[in-house]
Structure formats: C-alpha cells, structure tokens
Amino acid sequence: MLSDLQNKRVLVTGSSTGIGAAVAKGFGKLGARVVVHYNSSAGEAEAVVSAIRERGGEAHMVKGDVASSAAAKAVVDEAASLLGGLDVLINNAGAMVKRAPLMEVDDELYDQVLDINVRSVVMASKAAVLHFRQAGAGIIVNTSSIAARNGGGPGAGLYAGAKAFVGNVTRNMAKELAGDNIRVNAVSPGVIMTPFHQRFSSPEWLEAMRKTIPLARIGDPEDCVGVYLFLSSQAMSGYINGQTIEVNGASICPSESVSCRWTASGSSIKWKWRICNSAAGARISYHDEQSVS
C-alpha cells in the first residue's frame, strides 16, 4: 500500500541525524526521491545520502539554517529545483537548544527555540505550498513532541510550548489548505534515543522515564518511521488530515493526565513524574526524586 510513495519528491528537514535521518532512509527504501537537509552536520548528512544511494535510491543534500525565514524558503526552493517539484514536506528540524528554568530564559534563548521549532515549520510550509499548488496536491508532516502534551521535562518549557504550537498550527493549516488538496498532519514522538537526548538528558533521567513507559523501553528513531510514511501515503491516509499521531510506547494515551514536579537548586533539578490513564483506571508513578545536573 505504500507503493504510491515511489518517485514522490520528498524534502525532510533536519534529516542528518536522529528521527529525520531514519525517515529519509525510509522514504529512500520505498523509491521516493529524497532531499536530505542539514545545517551543521555535513558528514552525517552525507552518510544518509550515501545509504540511500547504495540501495539504488535518489538522494540529494541541501544546507541551510531553517530558523531563518529566508533560509527556510531557500531550502524548500532548492529541494524543489533538484527534484523538479515537491510532493511531500517533512518538517522535522527542531531543537531544545538547552535546558533552562524560567528564570534563566532570556531573549536570545527565546528567539533561538521559537525560531528553529516554530518559524521553520511555518516558513518552510509556506514555501512548500507554492510548489504543491503547481503539482496539484501536497502533503506536510510536522514533528511535534510528547512535551507538547505533558509540558516537557525540567528546563524544557520553551521547547514544550513551541511543540504545542506545532500541533495547533498543524490543525489550522490542515483546514486552510484542504481546498488546495494539501493534507497536513503531525507526528508526536515520545522519548526517542537520538542525539537530542544524548545531549540534553542524563542517563538517570532517561532511566526514570523508561520506567514510566508501559513498553518498558526508550524508543529508537526507526520506531517513528512508519508513521511518517503512513501519513505521506495518499493510499494509506488520504482521509486523515489535521491529526497528531503519538509514538510513545503508551507513555501518554487519550483521556490521560500527566503531572511532573521538580525543584531547581543551582545546576541541579529534582523532579517527580506521575502518569495516570483515567480511562483504564491505571496509574504509573515514578516516586524517587533524582538530581539531574
């Protein structure tokens, strides 16, 4: 059923590492024509392109800082030029930048987090719509996060808020662009072992989070790939629009409440998580406080 992705022209932003790299490879395996976008990780992007080409696929690289409106448009336009048009945009570029409690947030950090997670999605989508209209159809899949629903971990308030924006703008764009035969959906990964968590999360934090996941493991980037492909396939998801699909091992399910409590002291943050599934009447709690530096 995913055979309709063959020869589709696909741009995956932020696809040099992590989920984006796995998604780009997934499209390549199905015969899509893929543009791998990167900003600073040229070597990693080259490895993704090589992996796709080694399997007989078509892949190209495009560099650009999509936190800039002009660069986001340039990346989309260059990708369309390389592919002769555009059918699918995966808005995956994003970053926490750093963990910072509210009282440590300044204008620079605010702009950095909102630009890479929000501006990039809006401006890349805006640029892509022009190419989709020429093609007569298009698909956008945005990357949200479990943080959009649970408020994020310690020091991740800006990131969580930005990802909540992504979920809401996904719904709005889906309604606005439906008349152009453009579908817009989102994927919301849970705790996935990527360079993101290798950089921002301690082993203690990750182990604490693993204990709250009913599947009892941290996810891999490959766990997310199928959902992106599914949402990009008209044959598989042609009547799905404006939705966010959770990929989190049941960390959060519908009709569920999530609470997290932490206190900051110096460079350490002590926290507690409690997740309650009210529909099932189940409760998963992690009561031990940990210090995460």
C-alpha positions as CSV (number, residue, x, y, z in Angstrom):
1,M,0.0,0.0,0.0
2,L,3.0,2.3,0.4
3,S,3.9,1.8,-3.2
4,D,2.4,5.2,-4.1
5,L,5.4,6.8,-2.4
6,Q,7.7,5.6,-5.2
7,N,9.1,8.5,-7.2
8,K,7.5,11.0,-4.8
9,R,9.6,14.2,-4.3
10,V,10.3,14.5,-0.6
11,L,12.2,17.1,1.5
12,V,13.0,16.1,5.1
13,T,14.3,19.0,7.1
14,G,16.7,18.2,9.9
15,S,17.5,14.8,8.4
16,S,21.2,14.4,9.0
17,T,20.7,12.5,12.3
18,G,18.0,11.0,14.6
19,I,14.4,10.7,13.5
20,G,14.9,12.8,10.4
21,A,17.7,10.6,9.1
22,A,15.7,7.4,9.7
23,V,12.7,8.9,7.9
24,A,14.8,10.0,4.9
25,K,16.2,6.5,4.7
26,G,12.7,5.1,5.0
27,F,11.5,7.1,2.0
28,G,14.6,6.1,0.1
29,K,13.9,2.4,0.6
30,L,10.4,2.9,-0.9
31,G,11.8,4.5,-4.0
32,A,11.0,8.1,-3.2
33,R,13.3,10.8,-4.4
34,V,14.7,12.4,-1.3
35,V,16.4,15.7,-0.3
36,V,18.3,15.4,3.0
37,H,18.5,18.8,4.7
38,Y,21.2,19.7,7.3
39,N,22.6,22.8,8.8
40,S,26.0,22.0,10.5
41,S,26.2,18.1,10.3
42,A,27.5,17.8,6.8
43,G,29.3,14.5,7.4
44,E,26.2,12.9,8.9
45,A,24.0,14.2,6.0
46,E,26.5,12.7,3.5
47,A,26.2,9.3,5.3
48,V,22.4,9.4,5.0
49,V,22.6,10.3,1.3
50,S,25.1,7.5,0.7
51,A,22.9,5.0,2.5
52,I,20.0,5.8,0.2
53,R,22.1,5.8,-2.9
54,E,23.7,2.4,-2.0
55,R,20.2,0.9,-2.1
56,G,19.7,2.3,-5.6
57,G,17.7,5.4,-4.5
58,E,18.0,9.0,-5.4
59,A,19.1,11.5,-2.7
60,H,20.5,15.0,-2.6
61,M,21.8,17.3,0.2
62,V,20.7,20.8,0.9
63,K,22.3,23.0,3.6
64,G,20.5,25.9,5.4
65,D,19.6,27.3,8.8
66,V,15.8,27.0,8.6
67,A,15.5,29.1,11.8
68,S,15.7,31.9,9.3
69,S,12.7,32.7,7.2
70,A,14.8,33.4,4.1
71,A,16.9,30.3,4.6
72,A,13.8,28.1,5.1
73,K,12.3,29.3,1.8
74,A,15.7,28.8,0.1
75,V,16.0,25.2,1.3
76,V,12.5,24.4,0.1
77,D,13.1,26.1,-3.3
78,E,16.4,24.4,-3.8
79,A,14.9,21.0,-3.0
80,A,12.1,21.6,-5.5
81,S,14.7,22.6,-8.1
82,L,16.7,19.5,-7.5
83,L,13.7,17.2,-7.7
84,G,11.7,19.1,-10.4
85,G,9.0,19.9,-7.9
86,L,7.8,18.8,-4.5
87,D,5.2,16.3,-3.2
88,V,6.0,15.9,0.5
89,L,7.5,18.1,3.1
90,I,8.6,16.6,6.4
91,N,9.1,19.5,8.9
92,N,11.5,17.7,11.3
93,A,14.1,20.3,12.1
94,G,14.0,21.4,15.7
95,A,16.0,21.7,18.9
96,M,15.7,22.4,22.6
97,V,18.9,24.4,22.4
98,K,19.5,23.9,26.1
99,R,17.6,23.2,29.3
100,A,16.8,26.4,31.2
101,P,14.4,27.1,34.0
102,L,12.1,30.0,33.5
103,M,14.2,32.4,35.5
104,E,17.2,31.7,33.2
105,V,15.3,32.3,30.0
106,D,16.5,35.4,28.1
107,D,15.6,37.0,24.7
108,E,18.4,35.2,22.9
109,L,17.3,31.7,24.1
110,Y,13.6,32.5,23.5
111,D,14.3,33.5,19.9
112,Q,16.5,30.5,19.2
113,V,14.0,28.0,20.5
114,L,11.0,29.6,18.8
115,D,12.8,30.2,15.5
116,I,14.0,26.7,15.0
117,N,10.9,24.9,16.2
118,V,8.1,27.3,15.1
119,R,9.4,29.7,12.5
120,S,11.0,26.9,10.5
121,V,7.7,25.0,10.3
122,V,5.6,28.0,9.3
123,M,8.0,29.4,6.7
124,A,9.0,26.0,5.2
125,S,5.4,25.1,4.9
126,K,4.5,28.5,3.3
127,A,7.3,28.0,0.7
128,A,6.2,24.4,0.0
129,V,2.6,25.3,-0.6
130,L,3.6,27.3,-3.7
131,H,5.2,24.1,-5.2
132,F,2.3,21.9,-4.0
133,R,-0.2,24.1,-5.8
134,Q,1.8,23.7,-9.0
135,A,1.8,19.9,-8.6
136,G,-2.0,20.0,-7.8
137,A,-1.5,18.3,-4.3
138,G,0.9,18.0,-1.4
139,I,1.5,16.6,2.0
140,I,3.1,18.2,5.1
141,V,4.0,16.1,8.1
142,N,5.2,18.1,11.1
143,T,7.2,16.8,14.0
144,S,5.7,17.7,17.4
145,S,6.7,16.1,20.7
146,I,5.3,14.4,23.8
147,A,6.4,17.6,25.5
148,A,3.5,19.4,23.8
149,R,1.1,17.4,25.9
150,N,2.9,17.0,29.2
151,G,4.7,20.3,29.4
152,G,8.2,18.9,28.9
153,G,10.9,17.9,31.3
154,P,12.9,20.1,33.6
155,G,14.1,23.3,31.8
156,A,12.2,22.5,28.6
157,G,9.3,24.9,28.9
158,L,10.1,26.9,25.8
159,Y,10.6,23.7,23.8
160,A,7.3,22.2,25.0
161,G,5.4,25.4,24.3
162,A,6.9,25.6,20.8
163,K,5.9,22.0,20.1
164,A,2.4,22.7,21.3
165,F,2.3,25.5,18.8
166,V,3.3,23.0,16.1
167,G,0.3,20.8,17.0
168,N,-2.1,23.7,16.8
169,V,-0.7,25.2,13.6
170,T,-0.9,21.7,12.1
171,R,-4.7,21.7,12.7
172,N,-5.1,25.2,11.3
173,M,-3.1,24.5,8.2
174,A,-5.0,21.3,7.6
175,K,-8.3,23.2,7.4
176,E,-6.9,26.2,5.5
177,L,-5.1,24.1,2.8
178,A,-7.5,21.3,2.3
179,G,-9.1,23.2,-0.6
180,D,-5.7,23.0,-2.4
181,N,-5.6,19.2,-1.9
182,I,-2.9,19.6,0.7
183,R,-3.0,17.4,3.8
184,V,-1.2,18.4,7.0
185,N,-0.6,16.1,9.9
186,A,1.9,15.7,12.7
187,V,3.9,13.0,14.5
188,S,4.5,13.4,18.2
189,P,7.5,11.2,19.3
190,G,7.9,10.3,22.9
191,V,11.3,9.6,24.5
192,I,13.3,8.5,21.5
193,M,17.1,7.8,21.7
194,T,18.5,10.4,19.4
195,P,21.4,13.0,19.6
196,F,18.7,15.2,21.2
197,H,18.6,13.1,24.4
198,Q,22.2,12.2,24.2
199,R,22.9,15.9,24.5
200,F,20.2,17.1,26.9
201,S,19.2,14.2,29.1
202,S,21.3,12.4,31.7
203,P,21.3,8.5,32.0
204,E,19.4,8.9,35.3
205,W,16.7,11.0,33.7
206,L,16.3,8.5,30.8
207,E,16.1,5.5,33.1
208,A,13.5,7.3,35.2
209,M,11.5,8.0,32.0
210,R,11.9,4.4,30.8
211,K,10.2,3.2,34.0
212,T,7.1,5.3,33.1
213,I,6.8,3.7,29.6
214,P,4.5,0.7,29.5
215,L,6.5,-0.9,26.8
216,A,9.5,-0.6,29.2
217,R,12.0,0.8,26.7
218,I,13.2,4.0,25.2
219,G,12.2,4.3,21.6
220,D,14.5,4.3,18.6
221,P,14.3,6.6,15.6
222,E,13.2,3.7,13.5
223,D,10.1,3.3,15.7
224,C,8.8,6.6,14.2
225,V,9.5,6.0,10.5
226,G,6.3,4.0,9.7
227,V,4.0,6.8,10.9
228,Y,5.7,9.4,8.7
229,L,5.5,7.1,5.7
230,F,1.8,6.3,6.5
231,L,0.9,9.9,6.7
232,S,2.8,10.7,3.5
233,S,0.9,8.0,1.6
234,Q,-2.3,9.1,-0.1
235,A,-3.3,5.4,-0.4
236,M,-2.9,4.7,3.3
237,S,-4.0,8.0,4.9
238,G,-5.9,10.0,2.2
239,Y,-8.7,10.9,4.6
240,I,-6.5,11.7,7.6
241,N,-6.0,15.4,8.0
242,G,-5.2,17.7,10.9
243,Q,-4.2,14.9,13.2
244,T,-1.3,14.3,15.5
245,I,-0.2,10.7,16.0
246,E,1.6,9.8,19.2
247,V,4.6,7.5,19.1
248,N,5.5,7.0,22.7
249,G,5.1,3.4,23.8
250,A,1.9,4.3,25.7
251,S,3.6,6.9,27.8
252,I,0.6,9.1,27.1
253,C,-2.8,7.8,25.8
254,P,-6.1,9.5,25.2
255,S,-8.0,10.5,28.4
256,E,-4.8,10.6,30.3
257,S,-3.4,13.1,32.8
258,V,0.3,13.7,33.3
259,S,2.0,15.5,36.1
260,C,5.6,16.4,36.7
261,R,7.0,18.2,39.7
262,W,10.5,19.5,40.1
263,T,12.5,22.0,42.1
264,A,15.6,23.8,40.9
265,S,18.7,24.3,43.0
266,G,21.8,25.6,41.5
267,S,22.7,23.5,38.4
268,S,20.5,20.5,39.6
269,I,16.8,19.9,39.1
270,K,14.9,17.4,41.3
271,W,11.7,16.0,39.8
272,K,8.9,13.5,40.0
273,W,6.7,12.2,37.3
274,R,3.2,10.7,37.6
275,I,1.2,9.5,34.7
276,C,-2.5,8.5,35.1
277,N,-4.6,6.8,32.5
278,S,-8.1,7.7,33.7
279,A,-9.8,5.7,31.0
280,A,-8.2,2.5,32.1
281,G,-8.1,3.4,35.7
282,A,-4.3,2.7,35.8
283,R,-1.6,4.8,37.3
284,I,2.1,4.7,36.6
285,S,4.2,6.7,39.1
286,Y,7.9,7.3,39.5
287,H,8.3,8.5,43.1
288,D,12.0,8.6,43.5
289,E,13.5,12.0,43.2
290,Q,16.6,12.3,41.1
291,S,19.1,15.0,40.7
292,V,19.8,15.9,37.1
293,S,22.7,18.2,36.5
